[in-house]
């Protein structure tokens, strides 16, 4: 690719690319069991726009039953040009990452019982990284400064991928819904490694999402 003729042209292209790749926000997906109780979180970052919580002392729980990740098929799903195999790959990765993260605090359980949480995970959307452009815009004269600002703000980078998902936490013995939320995760706008490979940014987002869930249950 030829170098841009001028800084002005480069910046104009970066802004044009940013406008064309406006980020989507996760929805309170209608097909979720928790959808009727999900409410706007009011958190400015936008990574968790909808959530539900009940007064729960998670320290009472020592075990966790993580259900098989479900791929969301509702008409309000947010998969953008992700193949069926790509969805299955992300679901397997999500299963492994969330399971490993929760093992840091909880013992695995295959059966409901006292002191056991049941976690329902749903992969609701994903956006692949634009190959070559996702990496190129990390260094390009126009995209580079834009991505630096996005990184500082904790926002998405140009042409970078992301992942959306839902988490529902139940008391496995009573089936009471204790907490639920929908989230969108993505790598830092200047994370070059996460821009290599169409699904690498989505996988980085799932790794961050697993750590976020652990922190919620450990608070």
N, C-alpha and C positions, 0 to 999 in steps of 0.2 A: 504494500500500500504506500502511495506517495505521501511525502510529508505535506502538511497543510501549507498553503501559500502565506498565511499570516496568522498571528495570534488571534486576531479578531475572527477570522474564518474558523479557526479551531474551536474557539469558545462558542461561536454561533452553532457549530455542528453539535457540540456537547449539549448545549441547551435544547437543540432540536431533538437529539436522542433521548434526553431526559423527558421531554414532553411526550414522546412516542412510547415511552416505557413507564408511564405513570403507575405507581404501585397500587395494588389492590388491598383492601382491608378484609380480613376474615369476617364471616357472617355468623349470626346465631342460627346455623344450619337447621332447616325445618325438620330434617330427618333424624336429628339427635333426640334421644330420650329426654335430655335435660333442656332442650330448646325452650319449652314454655317458661322456665324459671331463669334463664340467662338474661342478665341486664347489663347495660353499658357500664363499663368499669370506671370511666372517668379518668383513666390514666393517660397522660399526655403522650407517652412514647408510642402508643398504638400497637404494640406487640400483642397485648391481651385486651382487645376491645370489649369483650363480653365475658362475664363470669358470674358465678353463684357460689356462695359459701354459707355454711351454717356454723354456729359456735361449736367447734370440735377441738378436743385435746388429742392431737395425733400421737402424743407420747403414750397413749393407752394402747397403741397398736404396735405389735412386734413382728408381724408377718404380713406378707403381701401376695395376693393372687393376681398376676398380670394376664389378662385375657389376650387372645390372639388379636393382633391389630386388624381393624376393619378398614377396607378401602371404601370411602364414601361414594355412593352412586346417585345421590339425589341430584335433581336438576340445578340446584344452586351450588354444586361443587365448583372448585376453583383450580382445576387442572388445566394448564395451558400447554398444549402440544406435548403432552407426556404420554408415551405409549403404554399399553397395558403391562408390558414387561417392565417398563420403567416404574410404574406404580407398584408392582409386586416387589421390585428391588428395594424401593424406598420403604415399603411396609416391613420387609424382612429386616432392614437396617434399623428401623424404628423399634421393632420388637427387641432386637439385641441391645441397642443403646439404652433404652428405658429400663430394660430388665437388669442390665449391669449396673446402672446408676442406683437403682433402688436397693440392690444388694448391699450397698454401703451402709444402709440403715435397717433394712428389714430382711428377715429370713424368707426364702421362697416357700410358697404353699401351693398345692394343687387342689385343695379342698377348702370350701368356706368353713368358718369357725370363729370362735371368740378371739378377739384381739387380732383379727385378720382383715386387712383392707382388700377390696376388689377394685382393680383399675381397668377401666374400659378406654382403649385408645383408638382413635379414628383418624386416619389420614384423609384430610378433606381437600387438599389442593397442593399444587407444586408448580413452580415455574423454572424451566431449565435455563442454565446460563447460555447466552449467545456465544457460540464457539468463536474463538479468536478475538471477537470484539470485546467480550467480557474481560479478557486479559489485557488487550491493547489499550482500553480506556483507563487502565490503572496508571499508565505512563505517558499517554498521549498529552500534548500541550493543552488540549481542551478538556479532555476527560479527567486528567490527573488532578488538577485543582478542584474540580467539581467533586471527585471522589474523596479528596482530603476533607473537604467541608462536610460531606455526608458522613464520613467516618467519625468526625468530631461530634456530630449531632446524633450519632447512633442510628443513622438512616441507611437505606439501601443504596448500593452502588449502581452505576450505569451498567446496563445489560447483564446484571447479576441475577442469579437464581434465588429462589426462596422456597419455603415449605409452610403449609398451613395444616393445622390439626386440632383435634378436640381431645380433652382429657376429662373423664368422669370418674369420681372417686366415691366408692360406696362402702358401707359397713357390710362385709360379706355375709354376716349372720342375719341381719335384719333387712338387708337390701335398701337401707336408707341412703339417699344421696347426701353426701357430706360436702362435696365441693365439685365444681365443674367450671371449665373455661374453654374458650377457643383462642388459639394463638397463631401468630405468624413469626417465624424465625428466619434469619439470614445471616451470613457472615459479615464481618467488618467490610466496609466499602473498599478498603485497601488490602484485603486479604487476597494475595495473588494466588496462593496454593488452591484456595477454594474456587477460583475462576477457571481452573483447568479440569475439563470434564463436564458434560452437560448437567449431571446430577450432583456434582461435588458440593455446590453451594447449598442445595437442599439437604444433603447429608450433614454438612456442618451445622445447619439450622436445627436438625434433629438432635445432634449431640448437645447443642446449647439448650434445646427444649428439655432433654432428659435431666440435665443439671438443674434447670429451673424447677422442674417438678420435685426433685429431691429437696431443694431448698425450701419449697413451700411446705412439704410434709415434715421438715426438720425444724421448722420455725416455732 
